Amino acid sequence: MHNAFLIGERIYLRPLSKEDVPQILTYLNDGEVARTLNWHRPLTKEAEEQWLDKVLVDERQTVLAIALKENDRFLGGTGLRPGLEKDRRAEFGIYIGAKEEWNKGYGTEATRLIVGYGFETLNLNRIYLHVFACNRGGIRAYEKAGFIKEGVLRQNAYFEGRYQDTLVMGLLREEWLAQGAEKQ
Ligand SMILES: CC(C)(COP(=O)(O)OP(=O)(O)OC[C@H]1O[C@@H](n2cnc3c(N)ncnc32)[C@H](O)[C@@H]1OP(=O)(O)O)[C@@H](O)C(=O)NCCC(=O)NCCS
């Protein structure tokens, strides 16, 4: 492992670096990865480097790379975007750009790791996400990590030729703690 920050069973999360940018571009410019991220513009090296310059020094942001323990392969990224300080809330996001690694449980594992960090270290009270209703794999991974469907934003996004619904899913600190207690 290199520069591991949060360590799971098969993956670990580490800080992103500018050296990751070429691989990030390959991942996020791939239509199959980008489609469920609602990402619709070409991503450039310059834009990605500028974004990294900003978020890596912003202590409110959590932005991490997902890597495989067995060979350090960089699989994708995940992060928590904070809301107002007083609300103790953050929005969760994730992508695994290595498509051949989908459906192996890595998304669920990465979600659990960063959510645990959010509640236990950052002292968040609520973590939530938005996911297209058609993104069955994403919804399943979030449910496995403990997220609950909270509501539907009808026709929230224009996607593949039509307006599609977006789900809001959330996980509260008290629910996360109760899940931990159940496992013991
Ligand atoms: C969403 C994403 C992070 C999930 O990561 P992952 O490693 O593939 O997820 P996991 O393997 O942990 O879990 C996926 C689950 O969904 C299931 N699944 C996949 N496709 C499915 C489908 N069409 N219908 C029902 N379940 C499905 C898998 O079988 C698995 O469940 P299981 O373990 O019970 O068998 C990943 O697919 C991804 O990055 N996709 C592209 C970008 C994206 O959509 N990001 C999220 C935006 S909200």
Boltz pocket constraint, residues with backbone or C-beta under 6 A from the ligand:
constraints:
  - pocket:
      binder: B
      contacts: [[A, 32], [A, 33], [A, 34], [A, 36], [A, 37], [A, 76], [A, 94], [A, 95], [A, 96], [A, 97], [A, 101], [A, 102], [A, 103], [A, 104], [A, 105], [A, 106], [A, 107], [A, 108], [A, 109], [A, 130], [A, 131], [A, 132], [A, 135], [A, 136], [A, 137], [A, 138], [A, 140], [A, 141]]
      max_distance: 6.0
